[in-house]
Amino acid sequence: MAPASRTRPWHGLMVATALPLRDDLSIDYDAFDAHVAWLIEHGCDGVVPNGSLGEYQTLTDDERARVVRTAVEAAGDGNRVMPGVSAYGSAEARRWADQAAEAGAGSVLLLPPNAYRAGEGAVSAHYAAVARCGLPVVAYNNPYDTRTDLTPALLARLHGEQSIVAVKEFSGDVRRAYEIAELAPGLDLLAGADDVLLELALAGAVGWIAGYPNALPASCAALYHAAVAGDLDTALPLYKSLHPLLRWDSRTEFVQAIKLSMDVTGRPGGPTRPPRAQLTGEQETAVRAATEKALAEGHR
């Protein structure tokens, strides 16, 4: 169940869901439905479908829309679903936000324009256009992949323009948490990279958009709740034990790594769609060994 402190749909442990694919690379919607329900049953507050981990860039329009509808139905409560609505064009992103609202989702996750390095004016217009869908918009700062950095000052501007309610912070620079709090005290901070969860939680994060709960939800939920409560006696040993896996979330091969860990733990991971290639033999050995070690240590 969601903790009492989760008063807004984007708070808490939200899992960026991997998308189960069959060997022919078609989507296994039944497996995805069951996976979403299983995550919530095992302590996660909600799901974030159609993010990078969900391979949204490779989906057809029909697939992408059906993924959102499936997630809302499986979650049993649209407030537990935050679809990714990122797209090259603002009009297309707005269309996906409207689809999310129609499906009953409680909030949406949005990257800045990612086809080029957009200026602040273009970023502002982009978020304003999508915010008009009526759902709360969570900004996603991933300057490595988008070439646009949502700096604390820019986030404060977007929040002041009432275009965003929170930010998924993936820069890895935990110092930004304090500057964001100073410049935009009403903007909610969500940990966006698994391997800085503890640092950002101690800095005031009220949520975690996480990848590795796809494989180990109970342990990740225990880590999250201990971290946001400031219970270092519980959180730090969990964090150290899980970190060999959590750091894969910040690597280029994060989709393949998390899906492999899912396969090892008995979850529906499966292959990835091109252009994502298979892990190298060395990478596969490392991920498999770290996952098996986590299972042996009692993580679930």
Secondary structure, DSSP 8 states (H G I E B T S, - for coil): ---TT--STT-EEEEE----B-TTS-B-HHHHHHHHHHHHHTT--EEE-SSTTTTGGG--HHHHHHHHHHHHHHHSSGGGB--B---SSHHHHHHHHHHHHHHT-S-EEE----SS---HHHHHHHHHHHHTTSS-EEEEE-HHHHS----HHHHHHHHHTTS-SEEEE-S--TTHHHHHHHH-TTSEEEE-SGGGHHHHHHTT--EEEESGGGT-HHHHHHHHHHHHTT-HHHHHHHHHHHHHHHGGGGSTTHHHHHHHHHHHTTS------TTS----HHHHHHHHHHHHHHHHTT--
